[in-house]
Amino acid sequence: MTSREKHLVELVDETGTAHGETTVAAAHQAPGQLHRAFSVLLVNPDGQVLLQRRAAVKTRFPLRWANSCCGHPQPGESLAEAANRRLGEELGAGPVELTEVGIYVYYAEDPATGRVEFEYDHVLRGEFLPSAPLLPDPDEVAELRWADPTALEAELKVDPRSYAPWLGGVVNRLLRPSEPRSGATGPAMTPPGSSANDTAERSGGR
């Protein structure tokens, strides 16, 4: 078991209210336990979104294209802190301001690994500046590419098996934002005490 699989996640009910905690590994064992997660979409000035192809060593949906970054806040950790931590770990990206554009609750079984995703997913948008560096971790990310989100919706219908099962809902929330529901931290979020030069060091994610 990897170190991230031993980290704690926050168990929630269908309204996003926390009621306990468990490990990443336990939450993703069939039949799964509903827990808090986040999905970040970095958007460039042209409106394109950054996609990553998940590394082959991922325990859930390896080698599928997904949104820019995913993960789980640890119990008591803010979404902004957790998401910026994972942006640093996965992509080598500096902290960005994040806006929550909606909630996406979904369940998906990975036929390749037998693991499941059962997540109360906070969809977060971040603005990406073309001059910002990206240094993806090869243990996390196999490839990166930019995509038009509207065209991506069409691609997901034609070839869904090439993509992580949560990506369609995440892109839908980006294109059709909704008011944050219970459990959200507000429309705009920045990590407490962070600056453009902060480096995330702790690990944990999908």
C-alpha positions as a Markdown table, in Angstrom:
| # | Residue | x | y | z |
|---|---|---|---|---|
| 1 | Met | 0.0 | 0.0 | 0.0 |
| 2 | Thr | 1.4 | 3.4 | -0.9 |
| 3 | Ser | 1.7 | 6.1 | 1.7 |
| 4 | Arg | -1.2 | 8.1 | 0.2 |
| 5 | Glu | -3.5 | 5.1 | 0.5 |
| 6 | Lys | -3.0 | 5.3 | 4.3 |
| 7 | His | -4.0 | 9.0 | 4.5 |
| 8 | Leu | -7.3 | 9.9 | 6.0 |
| 9 | Val | -10.4 | 11.2 | 4.1 |
| 10 | Glu | -13.5 | 12.8 | 5.4 |
| 11 | Leu | -16.7 | 10.7 | 5.2 |
| 12 | Val | -19.8 | 12.7 | 4.3 |
| 13 | Asp | -23.5 | 12.2 | 3.8 |
| 14 | Glu | -25.4 | 13.1 | 0.6 |
| 15 | Thr | -25.6 | 16.8 | 1.7 |
| 16 | Gly | -21.8 | 17.0 | 2.3 |
| 17 | Thr | -22.0 | 16.9 | 6.1 |
| 18 | Ala | -19.0 | 15.2 | 7.6 |
| 19 | His | -19.7 | 12.2 | 9.9 |
| 20 | Gly | -16.4 | 10.4 | 10.2 |
| 21 | Glu | -13.2 | 9.5 | 8.6 |
| 22 | Thr | -11.3 | 6.5 | 7.1 |
| 23 | Thr | -8.3 | 5.8 | 5.0 |
| 24 | Val | -8.1 | 6.4 | 1.3 |
| 25 | Ala | -7.7 | 2.7 | 0.7 |
| 26 | Ala | -10.8 | 1.8 | 2.8 |
| 27 | Ala | -12.9 | 4.5 | 1.1 |
| 28 | His | -12.2 | 3.0 | -2.3 |
| 29 | Gln | -12.7 | -0.6 | -1.5 |
| 30 | Ala | -16.0 | -2.0 | -2.9 |
| 31 | Pro | -18.8 | -1.1 | -2.3 |
| 32 | Gly | -17.1 | 2.3 | -1.4 |
| 33 | Gln | -17.8 | 4.9 | 1.2 |
| 34 | Leu | -19.0 | 8.4 | 0.2 |
| 35 | His | -16.2 | 10.9 | 1.0 |
| 36 | Arg | -15.2 | 14.4 | 0.2 |
| 37 | Ala | -13.0 | 15.0 | -2.8 |
| 38 | Phe | -12.1 | 17.8 | -5.2 |
| 39 | Ser | -11.4 | 18.2 | -8.9 |
| 40 | Val | -9.4 | 21.1 | -10.2 |
| 41 | Leu | -9.7 | 22.4 | -13.8 |
| 42 | Leu | -7.0 | 24.9 | -14.7 |
| 43 | Val | -8.3 | 27.3 | -17.5 |
| 44 | Asn | -6.0 | 29.3 | -19.7 |
| 45 | Pro | -6.8 | 32.8 | -21.1 |
| 46 | Asp | -8.2 | 31.1 | -24.3 |
| 47 | Gly | -10.7 | 29.2 | -22.3 |
| 48 | Gln | -9.0 | 25.8 | -22.7 |
| 49 | Val | -8.7 | 23.4 | -19.8 |
| 50 | Leu | -5.6 | 21.4 | -18.8 |
| 51 | Leu | -6.1 | 17.7 | -18.9 |
| 52 | Gln | -3.7 | 15.1 | -17.5 |
| 53 | Arg | -3.4 | 11.4 | -18.4 |
| 54 | Arg | -3.2 | 9.5 | -15.2 |
| 55 | Ala | 0.0 | 7.6 | -14.6 |
| 56 | Ala | 0.1 | 3.8 | -15.1 |
| 57 | Val | 0.8 | 3.3 | -11.4 |
| 58 | Lys | -2.4 | 4.9 | -10.2 |
| 59 | Thr | -4.6 | 2.6 | -8.2 |
| 60 | Arg | -7.8 | 3.9 | -9.8 |
| 61 | Phe | -8.4 | 4.5 | -13.5 |
| 62 | Pro | -4.8 | 4.5 | -14.6 |
| 63 | Leu | -3.9 | 5.8 | -18.0 |
| 64 | Arg | -7.2 | 7.6 | -18.4 |
| 65 | Trp | -7.5 | 11.3 | -19.3 |
| 66 | Ala | -8.8 | 13.4 | -16.4 |
| 67 | Asn | -9.0 | 17.0 | -15.2 |
| 68 | Ser | -6.0 | 19.0 | -14.2 |
| 69 | Cys | -5.7 | 17.7 | -10.7 |
| 70 | Cys | -7.7 | 15.6 | -8.2 |
| 71 | Gly | -7.5 | 14.7 | -4.5 |
| 72 | His | -9.1 | 14.5 | -1.1 |
| 73 | Pro | -8.9 | 17.1 | 1.7 |
| 74 | Gln | -7.7 | 15.5 | 4.9 |
| 75 | Pro | -10.1 | 15.9 | 7.9 |
| 76 | Gly | -10.1 | 19.5 | 8.9 |
| 77 | Glu | -8.1 | 20.7 | 5.9 |
| 78 | Ser | -9.6 | 23.4 | 3.7 |
| 79 | Leu | -10.3 | 22.7 | 0.0 |
| 80 | Ala | -8.0 | 25.5 | -1.0 |
| 81 | Glu | -5.1 | 24.2 | 1.0 |
| 82 | Ala | -5.7 | 20.6 | -0.2 |
| 83 | Ala | -6.1 | 21.5 | -3.9 |
| 84 | Asn | -3.1 | 23.7 | -4.0 |
| 85 | Arg | -1.1 | 21.0 | -2.3 |
| 86 | Arg | -2.0 | 18.5 | -5.0 |
| 87 | Leu | -1.4 | 21.0 | -7.8 |
| 88 | Gly | 2.1 | 21.3 | -6.5 |
| 89 | Glu | 2.6 | 17.6 | -6.0 |
| 90 | Glu | 1.1 | 16.5 | -9.3 |
| 91 | Leu | 1.9 | 19.3 | -11.7 |
| 92 | Gly | 4.6 | 21.4 | -10.0 |
| 93 | Ala | 2.2 | 24.3 | -10.2 |
| 94 | Gly | 2.3 | 27.2 | -7.7 |
| 95 | Pro | -0.7 | 28.1 | -5.6 |
| 96 | Val | -3.6 | 29.7 | -7.5 |
| 97 | Glu | -6.9 | 31.3 | -6.5 |
| 98 | Leu | -9.7 | 28.7 | -6.9 |
| 99 | Thr | -13.4 | 29.2 | -7.4 |
| 100 | Glu | -15.9 | 26.5 | -6.6 |
| 101 | Val | -18.3 | 26.1 | -9.6 |
| 102 | Gly | -20.4 | 23.2 | -8.3 |
| 103 | Ile | -20.7 | 19.9 | -6.6 |
| 104 | Tyr | -20.7 | 16.5 | -8.4 |
| 105 | Val | -21.6 | 13.3 | -6.5 |
| 106 | Tyr | -20.8 | 10.2 | -8.4 |
| 107 | Tyr | -20.1 | 6.5 | -8.1 |
| 108 | Ala | -17.8 | 4.5 | -10.5 |
| 109 | Glu | -16.2 | 1.1 | -10.5 |
| 110 | Asp | -12.8 | 0.5 | -12.1 |
| 111 | Pro | -13.0 | -2.7 | -14.0 |
| 112 | Ala | -9.2 | -2.9 | -14.2 |
| 113 | Thr | -8.4 | -2.6 | -10.5 |
| 114 | Gly | -11.6 | -3.5 | -8.7 |
| 115 | Arg | -11.5 | -0.2 | -6.8 |
| 116 | Val | -14.4 | 2.2 | -6.7 |
| 117 | Glu | -14.9 | 6.0 | -6.6 |
| 118 | Phe | -17.9 | 7.2 | -4.5 |
| 119 | Glu | -17.3 | 10.9 | -4.0 |
| 120 | Tyr | -18.8 | 14.2 | -3.0 |
| 121 | Asp | -16.7 | 16.1 | -5.5 |
| 122 | His | -16.1 | 19.9 | -5.2 |
| 123 | Val | -15.3 | 21.2 | -8.7 |
| 124 | Leu | -12.8 | 24.0 | -8.5 |
| 125 | Arg | -11.7 | 26.3 | -11.3 |
| 126 | Gly | -8.3 | 27.9 | -11.4 |
| 127 | Glu | -6.9 | 30.5 | -13.8 |
| 128 | Phe | -3.7 | 29.5 | -15.4 |
| 129 | Leu | -1.2 | 32.0 | -16.7 |
| 130 | Pro | 0.7 | 30.9 | -19.8 |
| 131 | Ser | 4.0 | 32.0 | -18.2 |
| 132 | Ala | 3.4 | 29.7 | -15.2 |
| 133 | Pro | 5.7 | 26.7 | -15.1 |
| 134 | Leu | 4.5 | 23.1 | -15.0 |
| 135 | Leu | 6.7 | 20.2 | -13.9 |
| 136 | Pro | 4.5 | 17.1 | -13.8 |
| 137 | Asp | 5.5 | 14.2 | -11.5 |
| 138 | Pro | 5.8 | 11.1 | -13.8 |
| 139 | Asp | 4.5 | 8.9 | -10.9 |
| 140 | Glu | 1.3 | 11.0 | -11.1 |
| 141 | Val | 1.0 | 12.2 | -14.7 |
| 142 | Ala | 1.7 | 10.4 | -17.9 |
| 143 | Glu | 0.8 | 13.2 | -20.3 |
| 144 | Leu | -0.7 | 16.7 | -20.4 |
| 145 | Arg | -2.7 | 18.4 | -23.1 |
| 146 | Trp | -5.0 | 21.4 | -23.4 |
| 147 | Ala | -8.6 | 21.0 | -24.7 |
| 148 | Asp | -11.6 | 23.1 | -25.5 |
| 149 | Pro | -14.2 | 22.1 | -22.8 |
| 150 | Thr | -17.2 | 22.2 | -25.2 |
| 151 | Ala | -15.4 | 20.0 | -27.7 |
| 152 | Leu | -14.3 | 17.8 | -24.8 |
| 153 | Glu | -17.9 | 17.1 | -23.9 |
| 154 | Ala | -18.5 | 15.7 | -27.4 |
| 155 | Glu | -15.3 | 13.6 | -27.2 |
| 156 | Leu | -16.5 | 12.1 | -23.9 |
| 157 | Lys | -19.7 | 10.8 | -25.5 |
| 158 | Val | -17.8 | 9.3 | -28.5 |
| 159 | Asp | -14.9 | 7.6 | -26.5 |
| 160 | Pro | -15.8 | 7.5 | -22.8 |
| 161 | Arg | -13.4 | 4.7 | -22.0 |
| 162 | Ser | -10.4 | 6.9 | -22.7 |
| 163 | Tyr | -11.5 | 9.3 | -19.9 |
| 164 | Ala | -11.9 | 9.1 | -16.1 |
| 165 | Pro | -15.6 | 8.5 | -15.3 |
| 166 | Trp | -15.9 | 11.7 | -13.3 |
| 167 | Leu | -14.5 | 14.0 | -16.0 |
| 168 | Gly | -17.9 | 14.5 | -17.7 |
| 169 | Gly | -19.6 | 15.8 | -14.6 |
| 170 | Val | -16.6 | 18.0 | -13.8 |
| 171 | Val | -16.6 | 19.6 | -17.2 |
| 172 | Asn | -20.4 | 20.0 | -17.0 |
| 173 | Arg | -20.0 | 22.0 | -13.7 |
| 174 | Leu | -17.4 | 24.2 | -15.3 |
| 175 | Leu | -19.6 | 25.0 | -18.3 |
| 176 | Arg | -22.8 | 25.3 | -16.2 |
| 177 | Pro | -21.7 | 26.6 | -12.8 |
| 178 | Ser | -24.1 | 26.2 | -9.8 |
| 179 | Glu | -24.3 | 27.7 | -6.4 |
| 180 | Pro | -22.0 | 26.0 | -3.8 |
| 181 | Arg | -23.9 | 23.5 | -1.7 |
| 182 | Ser | -23.4 | 22.5 | 1.9 |
| 183 | Gly | -19.8 | 21.7 | 2.7 |
| 184 | Ala | -18.4 | 24.4 | 0.3 |
| 185 | Thr | -16.0 | 27.0 | 1.5 |
| 186 | Gly | -17.2 | 29.9 | -0.7 |
| 187 | Pro | -16.9 | 31.2 | -4.3 |
| 188 | Ala | -13.2 | 32.2 | -4.1 |
| 189 | Met | -10.5 | 30.4 | -2.1 |
| 190 | Thr | -6.9 | 30.9 | -1.5 |
| 191 | Pro | -4.7 | 28.7 | 0.7 |
| 192 | Pro | -4.1 | 30.2 | 4.2 |
| 193 | Gly | -0.7 | 31.8 | 4.5 |
| 194 | Ser | 0.3 | 30.9 | 1.0 |
| 195 | Ser | 2.2 | 32.9 | -1.6 |
| 196 | Ala | 3.2 | 32.4 | -5.2 |
| 197 | Asn | 6.5 | 30.9 | -3.9 |
| 198 | Asp | 5.1 | 28.4 | -1.5 |
| 199 | Thr | 5.8 | 24.7 | -2.2 |
| 200 | Ala | 3.4 | 21.9 | -1.3 |
| 201 | Glu | 5.2 | 19.1 | 0.4 |
| 202 | Arg | 2.5 | 16.8 | 1.9 |
| 203 | Ser | 1.1 | 14.0 | -0.2 |
| 204 | Gly | -2.4 | 12.6 | -0.6 |
| 205 | Gly | -4.8 | 12.3 | -3.5 |
| 206 | Arg | -6.8 | 10.1 | -5.8 |
